[in-house]
């Protein structure tokens, strides 16, 4: 359920794009993301850092897209998010000796430290690659193809990666 809730702005972006175009879809995605934040705050719950981070990036790049009537900014958004996440994984692990993947999943599974590091670096590499793939599609295919890729392609690639991680973790956690 949380996965669908997290995808809601992307789904609304996709639907709005199909009926009204990129600029309206961008405004809808900004509004949906900010509405998610407000609803969580009104429920007096703690807002997830990823949602706040995503809200900041969509508002900034989406706002520039609308203000300057230049779709390039919104097309860069997924790449910027994935590259910042990739950098955060590396910096946290290598400079602060804190493995963010272990912090997120460590309560659910037990792995040797070398596997946590490998999983963190693999995830960082995956996010880096995903950022480049997004830009490749954005600037080598038409706008409609990019919008479809943004919802179905990126979501599909994330899902496949999660399956591989699950298989990997299930094999090494038995050691």
C-alpha positions in Angstrom: 0.0 0.0 0.0 2.8 2.4 0.9 4.4 1.7 -2.5 1.2 2.9 -4.3 1.0 5.9 -2.0 4.5 6.8 -2.9 3.8 6.4 -6.6 0.6 8.5 -6.4 2.2 11.7 -7.7 3.8 9.8 -10.6 0.5 8.2 -11.5 -1.3 11.5 -11.3 1.5 13.1 -13.4 1.0 10.3 -16.0 -2.8 10.7 -16.1 -2.7 14.5 -16.3 -0.1 14.3 -19.0 -2.3 12.1 -21.2 -5.2 14.7 -21.0 -3.5 18.1 -20.5 0.2 17.9 -21.4 3.5 18.2 -19.6 3.0 21.6 -17.8 -0.3 20.7 -16.2 1.0 17.3 -15.3 4.0 18.9 -13.7 1.8 21.2 -11.6 -0.4 18.2 -10.6 2.7 16.2 -9.5 3.9 19.2 -7.4 0.4 19.6 -5.9 0.0 15.9 -5.1 3.4 15.7 -3.5 2.9 18.8 -1.3 -0.6 17.5 -0.5 0.9 14.2 0.7 3.2 16.1 3.0 0.4 18.3 4.4 -1.9 15.3 5.0 0.9 13.5 7.0 1.5 16.7 9.0 -2.2 17.1 9.7 -2.3 13.5 10.9 0.5 14.6 13.3 2.8 12.0 12.0 6.5 12.4 11.1 7.0 13.1 7.4 9.4 10.7 5.8 12.7 12.3 4.8 12.4 10.8 1.3 9.0 12.5 0.8 10.4 15.8 2.0 13.4 15.4 -0.3 11.2 14.5 -3.3 8.8 17.4 -2.5 11.8 19.8 -2.5 13.1 18.5 -5.8 9.7 18.3 -7.6 8.8 21.8 -6.4 12.2 23.2 -7.5 12.6 21.5 -10.9 8.8 21.3 -11.6 8.5 25.0 -10.7 11.3 25.9 -13.1 9.6 23.8 -15.8 6.3 25.7 -15.4 7.9 29.1 -14.9 10.2 28.9 -17.9 8.0 26.7 -20.0 10.9 24.3 -20.4 10.2 20.5 -19.9 14.0 19.9 -19.6 13.9 20.6 -15.8 11.1 18.0 -15.1 12.9 15.5 -17.3 16.0 15.9 -15.1 14.1 15.3 -11.9 14.4 11.5 -11.7 18.1 11.6 -12.5 18.8 14.3 -9.9 17.0 12.3 -7.3 18.7 9.0 -8.1 22.2 10.6 -8.3 21.7 12.3 -4.9 20.5 9.0 -3.4 23.5 7.3 -4.9 25.9 9.9 -3.5 24.2 9.7 -0.1 24.8 5.9 0.0 28.4 6.3 -0.8 29.1 9.3 1.4 27.3 7.9 4.4 29.1 4.6 4.1 32.6 5.8 3.2 32.9 9.0 5.2 30.5 8.5 8.1 30.7 4.7 8.4 27.0 4.5 8.4 25.4 2.1 5.9 21.9 3.5 5.0 20.8 0.1 3.5 21.6 -1.6 6.8 19.9 1.1 8.7 16.7 0.7 6.6 16.7 -3.2 6.5 18.9 -4.2 9.4 15.9 -4.8 11.7 14.4 -7.3 9.3 17.5 -9.2 8.1 20.9 -10.1 9.4 23.9 -10.0 7.1 27.7 -10.0 7.5 29.1 -6.5 7.2 30.8 -7.2 3.8 27.4 -8.0 2.4 25.8 -4.8 3.7 28.6 -2.8 2.1 28.2 -4.7 -1.2 24.5 -4.2 -1.2 24.9 -0.4 -0.5 27.5 -0.1 -3.3 25.3 -2.1 -5.7 22.3 0.0 -4.9 24.4 3.2 -5.5 25.6 1.9 -8.8 22.0 1.0 -9.8 20.7 4.5 -8.9 23.6 6.0 -10.9 22.8 3.9 -13.9 19.0 4.6 -13.6 19.8 8.3 -13.7 21.7 8.0 -16.9 19.0 5.7 -18.4 16.4 8.3 -17.6 18.3 11.0 -19.4 19.0 8.8 -22.3 15.3 8.1 -22.8 14.4 11.8 -22.1 16.7 13.2 -24.7 16.7 10.4 -27.4 13.0 9.7 -27.5 9.8 11.8 -27.8 8.2 13.3 -24.7 5.4 10.7 -24.6 7.9 7.8 -24.6 9.7 9.5 -21.7 6.5 9.9 -19.7 5.6 6.3 -20.3 9.1 5.3 -19.3 9.0 7.4 -16.2 6.0 5.5 -14.9 6.4 2.0 -16.3 10.1 1.7 -17.2 11.6 3.2 -14.0 9.0 1.5 -11.8 9.7 -1.8 -13.6 13.4 -1.5 -13.3 13.1 -0.7 -9.6 10.9 -3.7 -9.1 13.3 -6.0 -11.0 16.2 -4.7 -8.9 14.2 -5.4 -5.7 13.6 -9.0 -6.9 17.3 -9.5 -7.5 18.2 -8.0 -4.1 15.6 -10.2 -2.4 17.1 -13.3 -4.1 20.6 -12.2 -3.2 19.7 -11.5 0.4 17.8 -14.8 0.8 20.9 -16.7 -0.4 23.5 -15.0 1.7 21.4 -14.6 4.8 21.5 -18.4 5.1 25.3 -18.4 5.5 
